[in-house]
Amino acid sequence: MDLAAHNVNEAIAALSKDTANVLNASDSDIGDCGCDRIALALAQNTQLRTLRLSDNGIKDLGASVIAEALQTNHALKTLTLSRNCISHLGAEAIAQMLTINVWEATDIAKPLFREATDVSPDKLIIGIAAGYCLAMC
């Protein structure tokens, strides 16, 4: 099931139901404060495969909170964080999560990575800065 959320409360409700495969919460004004609530629900969600959080005013703190939740969530395969305000600090938090939960580049990021397995933290940081979509394998 694919769901769309228009604000953080709808996103939390969708994640809490644990029935959606895809949640598009882009342009939902989530920000760093909303990332705390998203991360709590995401850490317990076992069904969601794709989470789109583009254009939400997410900064380094929010990216770090999401990265922490993804250390224990092995169901999510695609996370989109494009058009947010994530610097190298937030990207480093996500790169650190990669040491626990392995990711690889999707077709969207192939111009950045030579091979799907060529995902180093340095390249990941460049990818996030460029607004690429990332996916876990």
DOSE-234968 format. One record per residue: residue number from 0; x, y, z of N, C-alpha, C in turn; residue in one letter. Coordinates in Angstrom, 2 decimals. Layout:
{torza NUM&npx X&npy Y&npz Z&capx X&capy Y&capz Z&cpx X&cpy Y&cpz Z&gulo a}
...
This chain:
{torza 0&npx 0.84&npy -1.17&npz 0.00&capx 0.00&capy 0.00&capz 0.00&cpx 0.89&cpy 1.24&cpz 0.00&gulo m}
{torza 1&npx 0.55&npy 2.21&npz -0.83&capx 1.25&capy 3.48&capz -0.90&cpx 0.41&cpy 4.54&cpz -0.19&gulo d}
{torza 2&npx 1.05&npy 5.35&npz 0.64&capx 0.35&capy 6.41&capz 1.36&cpx 1.06&cpy 7.74&cpz 1.15&gulo l}
{torza 3&npx 0.30&npy 8.80&npz 1.26&capx 0.86&capy 10.15&capz 1.22&cpx 0.50&cpy 10.84&cpz 2.52&gulo a}
{torza 4&npx 1.43&npy 11.63&npz 3.04&capx 1.19&capy 12.40&capz 4.26&cpx 1.40&cpy 13.87&cpz 3.93&gulo a}
{torza 5&npx 0.55&npy 14.71&npz 4.50&capx 0.63&capy 16.14&capz 4.23&cpx 1.15&cpy 16.93&cpz 5.42&gulo h}
{torza 6&npx 1.36&npy 16.23&npz 6.54&capx 1.94&capy 16.86&capz 7.72&cpx 2.54&cpy 15.78&cpz 8.61&gulo n}
{torza 7&npx 3.24&npy 16.18&npz 9.63&capx 3.95&capy 15.21&capz 10.47&cpx 2.97&cpy 14.26&cpz 11.17&gulo v}
{torza 8&npx 1.80&npy 14.73&npz 11.56&capx 0.84&capy 13.86&capz 12.24&cpx 0.35&cpy 12.74&cpz 11.33&gulo n}
{torza 9&npx 0.09&npy 13.06&npz 10.07&capx -0.32&capy 12.03&capz 9.10&cpx 0.82&cpy 11.04&cpz 8.86&gulo e}
{torza 10&npx 2.05&npy 11.54&npz 8.82&capx 3.20&capy 10.66&capz 8.61&cpx 3.36&cpy 9.70&cpz 9.78&gulo a}
{torza 11&npx 3.22&npy 10.20&npz 11.00&capx 3.33&capy 9.36&capz 12.20&cpx 2.23&cpy 8.31&cpz 12.20&gulo i}
{torza 12&npx 1.01&npy 8.72&npz 11.88&capx -0.12&capy 7.78&capz 11.84&cpx 0.14&cpy 6.67&cpz 10.83&gulo a}
{torza 13&npx 0.65&npy 7.02&npz 9.65&capx 0.92&capy 6.03&capz 8.62&cpx 2.03&cpy 5.07&cpz 9.07&gulo a}
{torza 14&npx 3.08&npy 5.60&npz 9.67&capx 4.18&capy 4.75&capz 10.15&cpx 3.72&cpy 3.84&cpz 11.29&gulo l}
{torza 15&npx 2.87&npy 4.35&npz 12.15&capx 2.40&capy 3.59&capz 13.31&cpx 1.50&cpy 2.44&cpz 12.92&gulo s}
{torza 16&npx 0.75&npy 2.59&npz 11.82&capx -0.12&capy 1.50&capz 11.36&cpx 0.69&cpy 0.31&cpz 10.88&gulo k}
{torza 17&npx 1.92&npy 0.56&npz 10.43&capx 2.83&capy -0.50&capz 9.99&cpx 2.24&cpy -1.34&cpz 8.86&gulo d}
{torza 18&npx 1.52&npy -0.68&npz 7.94&capx 0.92&capy -1.41&capz 6.81&cpx 1.39&cpy -0.89&cpz 5.46&gulo t}
{torza 19&npx 1.93&npy 0.31&npz 5.41&capx 2.32&capy 0.91&capz 4.14&cpx 3.68&cpy 0.41&cpz 3.68&gulo a}
{torza 20&npx 3.84&npy 0.23&npz 2.36&capx 5.13&capy -0.09&capz 1.77&cpx 5.87&cpy 1.17&cpz 1.35&gulo n}
{torza 21&npx 5.10&npy 2.19&npz 0.95&capx 5.67&capy 3.46&capz 0.49&cpx 4.95&cpy 4.59&cpz 1.21&gulo v}
{torza 22&npx 5.73&npy 5.51&npz 1.77&capx 5.15&capy 6.70&capz 2.39&cpx 5.82&cpy 7.92&cpz 1.79&gulo l}
{torza 23&npx 5.02&npy 8.74&npz 1.14&capx 5.52&capy 9.99&capz 0.58&cpx 5.11&cpy 11.12&cpz 1.53&gulo n}
{torza 24&npx 6.07&npy 11.58&npz 2.33&capx 5.83&capy 12.67&capz 3.27&cpx 6.62&cpy 13.90&cpz 2.82&gulo a}
{torza 25&npx 6.89&npy 14.00&npz 1.53&capx 7.60&capy 15.16&capz 1.00&cpx 6.75&cpy 16.41&cpz 1.14&gulo s}
{torza 26&npx 7.43&npy 17.54&npz 1.32&capx 6.77&capy 18.83&capz 1.43&cpx 5.68&cpy 18.83&cpz 2.50&gulo d}
{torza 27&npx 6.02&npy 18.26&npz 3.66&capx 5.06&capy 18.15&capz 4.76&cpx 5.45&cpy 18.98&cpz 5.97&gulo s}
{torza 28&npx 6.44&npy 19.87&npz 5.81&capx 6.86&capy 20.76&capz 6.88&cpx 7.25&cpy 19.99&cpz 8.15&gulo d}
{torza 29&npx 8.03&npy 18.92&npz 7.98&capx 8.41&capy 18.06&capz 9.11&cpx 9.50&cpy 18.71&cpz 9.94&gulo i}
{torza 30&npx 10.54&npy 19.22&npz 9.32&capx 11.63&capy 19.86&capz 10.04&cpx 12.34&cpy 18.93&cpz 11.01&gulo g}
{torza 31&npx 13.29&npy 19.47&npz 11.74&capx 14.04&capy 18.66&capz 12.70&cpx 13.16&cpy 18.17&cpz 13.85&gulo d}
{torza 32&npx 12.24&npy 19.00&npz 14.32&capx 11.36&capy 18.60&capz 15.43&cpx 10.50&cpy 17.40&cpz 15.06&gulo c}
{torza 33&npx 9.97&npy 17.42&npz 13.85&capx 9.16&capy 16.30&capz 13.39&cpx 9.97&cpy 15.03&cpz 13.17&gulo g}
{torza 34&npx 11.26&npy 15.18&npz 12.90&capx 12.12&capy 14.01&capz 12.70&cpx 12.22&cpy 13.15&cpz 13.96&gulo c}
{torza 35&npx 12.14&npy 13.79&npz 15.13&capx 12.14&capy 13.02&capz 16.38&cpx 10.98&cpy 12.04&cpz 16.40&gulo d}
{torza 36&npx 9.80&npy 12.52&npz 16.05&capx 8.60&capy 11.68&capz 16.05&cpx 8.64&cpy 10.65&cpz 14.92&gulo r}
{torza 37&npx 9.12&npy 11.06&npz 13.76&capx 9.26&capy 10.13&capz 12.63&cpx 10.21&cpy 9.00&cpz 13.01&gulo i}
{torza 38&npx 11.34&npy 9.35&npz 13.62&capx 12.35&capy 8.36&capz 13.98&cpx 11.81&cpy 7.34&cpz 14.98&gulo a}
{torza 39&npx 11.05&npy 7.78&npz 15.96&capx 10.46&capy 6.85&capz 16.93&cpx 9.56&cpy 5.83&cpz 16.25&gulo l}
{torza 40&npx 8.71&npy 6.31&npz 15.34&capx 7.82&capy 5.40&capz 14.61&cpx 8.60&cpy 4.53&cpz 13.63&gulo a}
{torza 41&npx 9.59&npy 5.10&npz 12.99&capx 10.39&capy 4.38&capz 12.00&cpx 11.19&cpy 3.25&cpz 12.65&gulo l}
{torza 42&npx 11.67&npy 3.46&npz 13.85&capx 12.47&capy 2.45&capz 14.54&cpx 11.66&cpy 1.18&cpz 14.82&gulo a}
{torza 43&npx 10.32&npy 1.32&npz 14.90&capx 9.47&capy 0.17&capz 15.20&cpx 8.73&cpy -0.36&cpz 13.98&gulo q}
{torza 44&npx 8.80&npy 0.35&npz 12.87&capx 8.07&capy -0.05&capz 11.67&cpx 8.79&cpy -1.20&cpz 10.97&gulo n}
{torza 45&npx 8.04&npy -2.21&npz 10.57&capx 8.63&capy -3.38&capz 9.92&cpx 8.17&cpy -3.56&cpz 8.47&gulo t}
{torza 46&npx 7.29&npy -2.70&npz 7.98&capx 6.72&capy -2.87&capz 6.64&cpx 7.20&cpy -1.87&cpz 5.61&gulo q}
{torza 47&npx 7.50&npy -0.66&npz 6.05&capx 7.81&capy 0.41&capz 5.12&cpx 9.10&cpy 0.12&cpz 4.35&gulo l}
{torza 48&npx 9.03&npy 0.22&npz 3.02&capx 10.19&capy -0.02&capz 2.16&cpx 10.75&cpy 1.28&cpz 1.58&gulo r}
{torza 49&npx 9.88&npy 2.28&npz 1.38&capx 10.30&capy 3.55&capz 0.78&cpx 9.73&cpy 4.70&cpz 1.60&gulo t}
{torza 50&npx 10.62&npy 5.61&npz 2.00&capx 10.20&capy 6.81&capz 2.74&cpx 10.75&cpy 8.03&cpz 2.01&gulo l}
{torza 51&npx 9.84&npy 8.89&npz 1.59&capx 10.23&capy 10.11&capz 0.88&cpx 10.02&cpy 11.31&cpz 1.81&gulo r}
{torza 52&npx 11.13&npy 11.95&npz 2.14&capx 11.11&capy 13.10&capz 3.05&cpx 11.71&cpy 14.35&cpz 2.38&gulo l}
{torza 53&npx 11.57&npy 14.46&npz 1.10&capx 12.13&capy 15.61&capz 0.37&cpx 11.41&cpy 16.90&cpz 0.76&gulo s}
{torza 54&npx 12.16&npy 18.00&npz 0.69&capx 11.57&capy 19.32&capz 0.82&cpx 10.83&cpy 19.51&cpz 2.13&gulo d}
{torza 55&npx 11.48&npy 19.18&npz 3.25&capx 10.85&capy 19.26&capz 4.56&cpx 11.58&cpy 20.15&cpz 5.54&gulo n}
{torza 56&npx 12.60&npy 20.86&npz 5.10&capx 13.34&capy 21.71&capz 6.03&cpx 14.14&cpy 20.92&cpz 7.04&gulo g}
{torza 57&npx 14.48&npy 19.68&npz 6.70&capx 15.27&capy 18.84&capz 7.60&cpx 16.72&cpy 19.30&cpz 7.54&gulo i}
{torza 58&npx 17.31&npy 19.46&npz 8.72&capx 18.70&capy 19.90&capz 8.83&cpx 19.54&cpy 18.75&cpz 9.41&gulo k}
{torza 59&npx 20.74&npy 19.07&npz 9.83&capx 21.66&capy 18.05&capz 10.33&cpx 21.10&cpy 17.27&cpz 11.52&gulo d}
{torza 60&npx 20.47&npy 17.97&npz 12.45&capx 19.92&capy 17.29&capz 13.62&cpx 18.87&cpy 16.26&cpz 13.22&gulo l}
{torza 61&npx 17.97&npy 16.64&npz 12.33&capx 16.94&capy 15.71&capz 11.86&cpx 17.52&cpy 14.52&cpz 11.13&gulo g}
{torza 62&npx 18.53&npy 14.78&npz 10.29&capx 19.19&capy 13.68&capz 9.57&cpx 19.86&cpy 12.72&cpz 10.55&gulo a}
{torza 63&npx 20.45&npy 13.26&npz 11.60&capx 21.11&capy 12.42&capz 12.62&cpx 20.10&cpy 11.55&cpz 13.35&gulo s}
{torza 64&npx 18.95&npy 12.11&npz 13.67&capx 17.90&capy 11.36&capz 14.37&cpx 17.36&cpy 10.24&cpz 13.47&gulo v}
{torza 65&npx 17.14&npy 10.55&npz 12.20&capx 16.67&capy 9.53&capz 11.25&cpx 17.74&cpy 8.44&cpz 11.11&gulo i}
{torza 66&npx 19.00&npy 8.83&npz 11.01&capx 20.09&capy 7.86&capz 10.87&cpx 20.13&cpy 6.93&cpz 12.07&gulo a}
{torza 67&npx 19.92&npy 7.46&npz 13.25&capx 19.92&capy 6.62&capz 14.45&cpx 18.79&cpy 5.60&cpz 14.41&gulo e}
{torza 68&npx 17.62&npy 6.02&npz 13.97&capx 16.49&capy 5.09&capz 13.87&cpx 16.75&cpy 4.00&cpz 12.84&gulo a}
{torza 69&npx 17.47&npy 4.33&npz 11.79&capx 17.74&capy 3.36&capz 10.73&cpx 18.79&cpy 2.33&cpz 11.11&gulo l}
{torza 70&npx 19.45&npy 2.53&npz 12.23&capx 20.40&capy 1.51&capz 12.68&cpx 19.68&cpy 0.23&cpz 13.07&gulo q}
{torza 71&npx 18.42&npy 0.35&npz 13.46&capx 17.66&capy -0.83&capz 13.87&cpx 16.56&cpy -1.20&cpz 12.89&gulo t}
{torza 72&npx 16.24&npy -0.33&npz 11.94&capx 15.20&capy -0.62&capz 10.96&cpx 15.86&cpy -1.24&cpz 9.74&gulo n}
{torza 73&npx 15.56&npy -2.50&npz 9.49&capx 16.14&capy -3.20&capz 8.35&cpx 15.12&cpy -3.41&cpz 7.23&gulo h}
{torza 74&npx 13.92&npy -2.89&npz 7.40&capx 12.90&capy -3.04&capz 6.38&cpx 13.01&cpy -1.96&cpz 5.31&gulo a}
{torza 75&npx 13.34&npy -0.74&npz 5.71&capx 13.40&capy 0.37&capz 4.77&cpx 14.51&cpy 0.15&cpz 3.75&gulo l}
{torza 76&npx 14.18&npy 0.33&npz 2.48&capx 15.14&capy 0.13&capz 1.41&cpx 15.49&cpy 1.43&cpz 0.69&gulo k}
{torza 77&npx 14.58&npy 2.40&npz 0.68&capx 14.83&capy 3.66&capz -0.01&cpx 14.42&cpy 4.83&cpz 0.87&gulo t}
{torza 78&npx 15.34&npy 5.76&npz 1.01&capx 15.09&capy 6.99&capz 1.77&cpx 15.45&cpy 8.16&cpz 0.88&gulo l}
{torza 79&npx 14.52&npy 9.07&npz 0.66&capx 14.78&capy 10.24&capz -0.15&cpx 14.80&cpy 11.47&cpz 0.76&gulo t}
{torza 80&npx 15.93&npy 12.17&npz 0.77&capx 16.11&capy 13.35&capz 1.60&cpx 16.49&cpy 14.57&cpz 0.74&gulo l}
{torza 81&npx 16.16&npy 14.56&npz -0.52&capx 16.56&capy 15.66&capz -1.40&cpx 15.84&cpy 16.95&cpz -1.00&gulo s}
{torza 82&npx 16.42&npy 18.06&npz -1.41&capx 15.87&capy 19.39&capz -1.18&cpx 15.61&cpy 19.68&cpz 0.30&gulo r}
{torza 83&npx 16.53&npy 19.24&npz 1.15&capx 16.54&capy 19.60&capz 2.56&cpx 17.80&cpy 20.40&cpz 2.83&gulo n}
{torza 84&npx 18.06&npy 20.74&npz 4.05&capx 19.21&capy 21.58&capz 4.42&cpx 20.25&cpy 20.75&cpz 5.16&gulo c}
{torza 85&npx 20.62&npy 19.61&npz 4.60&capx 21.54&capy 18.69&capz 5.25&cpx 22.96&cpy 18.97&cpz 4.76&gulo i}
{torza 86&npx 23.84&npy 19.29&npz 5.69&capx 25.24&capy 19.56&capz 5.34&cpx 26.06&cpy 18.28&cpz 5.49&gulo s}
{torza 87&npx 27.37&npy 18.44&npz 5.42&capx 28.26&capy 17.30&capz 5.59&cpx 28.10&cpy 16.67&cpz 6.98&gulo h}
{torza 88&npx 27.67&npy 17.42&npz 7.98&capx 27.49&capy 16.86&capz 9.32&cpx 26.36&cpy 15.84&cpz 9.37&gulo l}
{torza 89&npx 25.23&npy 16.19&npz 8.78&capx 24.11&capy 15.25&capz 8.71&cpx 24.44&cpy 14.06&cpz 7.82&gulo g}
{torza 90&npx 25.16&npy 14.33&npz 6.74&capx 25.58&capy 13.26&capz 5.84&cpx 26.53&cpy 12.30&cpz 6.55&gulo a}
{torza 91&npx 27.39&npy 12.83&npz 7.40&capx 28.30&capy 11.97&capz 8.16&cpx 27.53&cpy 11.07&cpz 9.12&gulo e}
{torza 92&npx 26.45&npy 11.58&npz 9.71&capx 25.63&capy 10.75&capz 10.60&cpx 25.00&cpy 9.60&cpz 9.82&gulo a}
{torza 93&npx 24.53&npy 9.88&npz 8.62&capx 23.96&capy 8.82&capz 7.79&cpx 25.06&cpy 7.86&cpz 7.35&gulo i}
{torza 94&npx 26.23&npy 8.38&npz 7.01&capx 27.35&capy 7.52&capz 6.62&cpx 27.75&cpy 6.60&cpz 7.77&gulo a}
{torza 95&npx 27.71&npy 7.11&npz 8.99&capx 28.03&capy 6.29&capz 10.16&cpx 27.02&cpy 5.16&cpz 10.30&gulo q}
{torza 96&npx 25.74&npy 5.45&npz 10.01&capx 24.71&capy 4.42&capz 10.06&cpx 25.01&cpy 3.31&cpz 9.06&gulo m}
{torza 97&npx 25.67&npy 3.66&npz 7.96&capx 26.00&capy 2.66&capz 6.94&cpx 26.93&cpy 1.58&cpz 7.45&gulo l}
{torza 98&npx 27.69&npy 1.87&npz 8.49&capx 28.58&capy 0.85&capz 9.03&cpx 27.78&cpy -0.22&cpz 9.76&gulo t}
{torza 99&npx 26.52&npy 0.08&npz 10.09&capx 25.66&capy -0.87&capz 10.78&cpx 24.63&cpy -1.47&cpz 9.84&gulo i}
{torza 100&npx 24.05&npy -0.63&npz 8.98&capx 22.98&capy -1.04&capz 8.08&cpx 23.42&cpy -0.68&cpz 6.67&gulo n}
{torza 101&npx 23.80&npy -1.66&npz 5.87&capx 24.45&capy -1.44&capz 4.58&cpx 23.47&cpy -0.88&cpz 3.55&gulo v}
{torza 102&npx 23.93&npy 0.15&npz 2.82&capx 23.16&capy 0.78&capz 1.75&cpx 23.90&cpy 0.65&cpz 0.45&gulo w}
{torza 103&npx 23.18&npy 0.86&npz -0.63&capx 23.83&capy 0.98&capz -1.93&cpx 23.09&cpy 2.03&cpz -2.76&gulo e}
{torza 104&npx 23.74&npy 2.48&npz -3.80&capx 23.17&capy 3.55&capz -4.63&cpx 22.06&cpy 3.00&cpz -5.51&gulo a}
{torza 105&npx 21.01&npy 3.79&npz -5.70&capx 19.96&capy 3.43&capz -6.64&cpx 20.33&cpy 3.96&cpz -8.02&gulo t}
{torza 106&npx 19.49&npy 3.71&npz -8.99&capx 19.73&capy 4.22&capz -10.34&cpx 19.87&cpy 5.74&cpz -10.34&gulo d}
{torza 107&npx 19.19&npy 6.41&npz -9.45&capx 19.25&capy 7.87&capz -9.41&cpx 20.66&cpy 8.34&cpz -9.09&gulo i}
{torza 108&npx 21.38&npy 7.56&npz -8.27&capx 22.71&capy 7.98&capz -7.84&cpx 23.83&cpy 7.40&cpz -8.70&gulo a}
{torza 109&npx 23.51&npy 6.61&npz -9.71&capx 24.56&capy 5.98&capz -10.51&cpx 25.55&cpy 6.95&cpz -11.12&gulo k}
{torza 110&npx 25.16&npy 8.18&npz -11.49&capx 26.19&capy 9.10&capz -11.98&cpx 27.26&cpy 9.40&cpz -10.91&gulo p}
{torza 111&npx 26.89&npy 9.25&npz -9.65&capx 27.81&capy 9.54&capz -8.56&cpx 28.71&cpy 8.35&cpz -8.25&gulo l}
{torza 112&npx 28.16&npy 7.15&npz -8.35&capx 28.90&capy 5.95&capz -7.97&cpx 29.23&cpy 5.11&cpz -9.20&gulo f}
{torza 113&npx 30.45&npy 4.58&npz -9.27&capx 30.84&capy 3.75&capz -10.40&cpx 30.09&cpy 2.42&cpz -10.40&gulo r}
{torza 114&npx 29.95&npy 1.82&npz -9.26&capx 29.24&capy 0.55&capz -9.11&cpx 28.34&cpy 0.65&cpz -7.90&gulo e}
{torza 115&npx 27.34&npy -0.21&npz -7.84&capx 26.41&capy -0.18&capz -6.71&cpx 27.14&cpy -0.42&cpz -5.39&gulo a}
{torza 116&npx 28.25&npy -1.12&npz -5.42&capx 28.98&capy -1.41&capz -4.18&cpx 30.01&cpy -0.34&cpz -3.85&gulo t}
{torza 117&npx 30.13&npy 0.67&npz -4.69&capx 31.14&capy 1.72&capz -4.52&cpx 30.57&cpy 2.89&cpz -3.72&gulo d}
{torza 118&npx 30.09&npy 2.60&npz -2.51&capx 29.47&capy 3.62&capz -1.68&cpx 30.33&cpy 3.84&cpz -0.45&gulo v}
{torza 119&npx 31.25&npy 4.76&npz -0.56&capx 32.07&capy 5.11&capz 0.59&cpx 31.43&cpy 6.29&cpz 1.31&gulo s}
{torza 120&npx 31.74&npy 6.50&npz 2.59&capx 31.17&capy 7.65&capz 3.29&cpx 31.45&cpy 8.98&cpz 2.60&gulo p}
{torza 121&npx 32.64&npy 9.14&npz 2.02&capx 32.94&capy 10.39&capz 1.32&cpx 32.01&cpy 10.60&cpz 0.14&gulo d}
{torza 122&npx 31.77&npy 9.55&npz -0.63&capx 30.88&capy 9.67&capz -1.79&cpx 29.44&cpy 9.85&cpz -1.34&gulo k}
{torza 123&npx 29.08&npy 9.24&npz -0.22&capx 27.74&capy 9.40&capz 0.31&cpx 27.50&cpy 10.86&cpz 0.69&gulo l}
{torza 124&npx 28.48&npy 11.47&npz 1.32&capx 28.36&capy 12.87&capz 1.71&cpx 28.17&cpy 13.74&cpz 0.48&gulo i}
{torza 125&npx 28.93&npy 13.47&npz -0.57&capx 28.78&capy 14.21&capz -1.83&cpx 27.38&cpy 13.97&cpz -2.40&gulo i}
{torza 126&npx 26.91&npy 12.74&npz -2.33&capx 25.59&capy 12.41&capz -2.86&cpx 24.47&cpy 13.12&cpz -2.14&gulo g}
{torza 127&npx 24.56&npy 13.19&npz -0.83&capx 23.53&capy 13.89&capz -0.07&cpx 23.57&cpy 15.38&cpz -0.38&gulo i}
{torza 128&npx 24.77&npy 15.92&npz -0.46&capx 24.90&capy 17.34&capz -0.79&cpx 24.32&cpy 17.64&cpz -2.16&gulo a}
{torza 129&npx 24.41&npy 16.68&npz -3.08&capx 23.88&capy 16.87&capz -4.43&cpx 22.39&cpy 16.54&cpz -4.50&gulo a}
{torza 130&npx 21.82&npy 16.00&npz -3.42&capx 20.40&capy 15.71&capz -3.39&cpx 20.02&cpy 14.38&cpz -4.00&gulo g}
{torza 131&npx 20.96&npy 13.44&npz -4.04&capx 20.64&capy 12.12&capz -4.60&cpx 19.79&cpy 11.30&cpz -3.65&gulo y}
{torza 132&npx 19.06&npy 10.37&npz -4.22&capx 18.29&capy 9.41&capz -3.45&cpx 19.22&cpy 8.28&cpz -3.04&gulo c}
{torza 133&npx 19.05&npy 7.75&npz -1.86&capx 19.88&capy 6.65&capz -1.38&cpx 18.99&cpy 5.46&cpz -1.09&gulo l}
{torza 134&npx 19.52&npy 4.27&npz -1.25&capx 18.73&capy 3.06&capz -0.96&cpx 19.57&cpy 2.05&cpz -0.22&gulo a}
{torza 135&npx 18.95&npy 1.33&npz 0.69&capx 19.63&capy 0.26&capz 1.41&cpx 19.47&cpy -1.02&cpz 0.63&gulo m}
{torza 136&npx 20.48&npy -1.90&npz 0.72&capx 20.33&capy -3.20&capz 0.08&cpx 19.99&cpy -4.23&cpz 1.13&gulo c}
